Amino acid sequence: MTCAVAETGGRQCGCVAEPTACLADAFKEFREKKLLEKKKLKELKKKANEKKRTQSFKDHLRRKFVEQARHYLGVPYGKRFHNVEDEAACECEGCKEAGRQLRDDPMFLDCCALVRKCVHDLREDFGFVLGAGNQAFQFDTLPMRVDSVDGLEPGDLIFFSGEYYSDKCREQKHDMVHVEIFVGGETGKAVIGSREKQKWVKEYDTYEFDSKSWKLKELFFVKIDTWLNGELKSHCKEHNWANFLQPKHSSRNSLFFVEETEE
């Protein structure tokens, strides 16, 4: 008898064992995976806390954050913005400019994914990984804001709140539609970001631009000092980001409940 395991999304898993046994194996595998994830995060935080977060350390981490972002220059924004319906070549502006089919690239990074990826790469220094939340989540974890770009240092973030032109676009929390990494440069306004859906991560001379997707409402110049101090928590009382901050502890009534002693 063939069973269908939850993790297969309803597809036949190909297992010929009894359904109960197969499900038990799936539960065990899932439980072990979650245990390992929690253990790794605890070890990550412990190692990060052992580091002396001197000003020199934090300045160095800022530089590493910017350089890590530069590592992803040229990575396309998203696969779905190119012709993926058939084998015909995508004729979009981005593919023509790049001279290749961007849909075939191995990685894609939109604006918030770029920030998330850079933090993940430097997780041993930051002491945490960012959850899957988008730019609104990232915004709520950084409470330090300044009045203008003059108060930013390389590695700080610029958040954009706006109103989508299309009714089909999902409304974002705080109307936060975009984020970019400030680098300053010769113009004092340069940023690294993924802002063009048919193109890729670029370094721009300025954060000022007109989007084809949304109308700008407000700019937020945000310091990342909280992250540099190894702190990741939401500072917003309006929205619950618990699922994106750390693995949730399962209820004692859950099949996946894990005692602290097991960790």
HELIX and SHEET records of a PDB file:
HELIX    1   1 ALA A    6  THR A    8  5                                   3    
HELIX    2   2 PRO A   19  GLU A   50  1                                  32    
HELIX    3   3 GLN A   55  ARG A   70  1                                  16    
HELIX    4   4 LYS A   79  PHE A   81  5                                   3    
HELIX    5   5 GLU A   93  ALA A   98  1                                   6    
HELIX    6   6 LEU A  102  ASP A  104  5                                   3    
HELIX    7   7 CYS A  111  ASP A  121  1                                  11    
HELIX    8   8 ARG A  123  PHE A  126  1                                   4    
HELIX    9   9 GLN A  135  ASP A  140  1                                   6    
HELIX   10  10 VAL A  149  GLY A  151  5                                   3    
HELIX   11  11 LYS A  173  ASP A  175  5                                   3    
HELIX   12  12 ASP A  225  LEU A  228  1                                   4    
HELIX   13  13 ALA A  242  LEU A  245  1                                   4    
HELIX   14  14 GLU A  260  GLU A  262  5                                   3    
SHEET    1   A 6 ARG A 145  VAL A 146  0                                        
SHEET    2   A 6 TRP A 214  VAL A 222 -1                                        
SHEET    3   A 6 LEU A 157  TYR A 164 -1                                        
SHEET    4   A 6 MET A 176  GLY A 184 -1                                        
SHEET    5   A 6 ALA A 190  GLY A 193 -1                                        
SHEET    6   A 6 LYS A 202  TYR A 204 -1                                        
END                                                                             
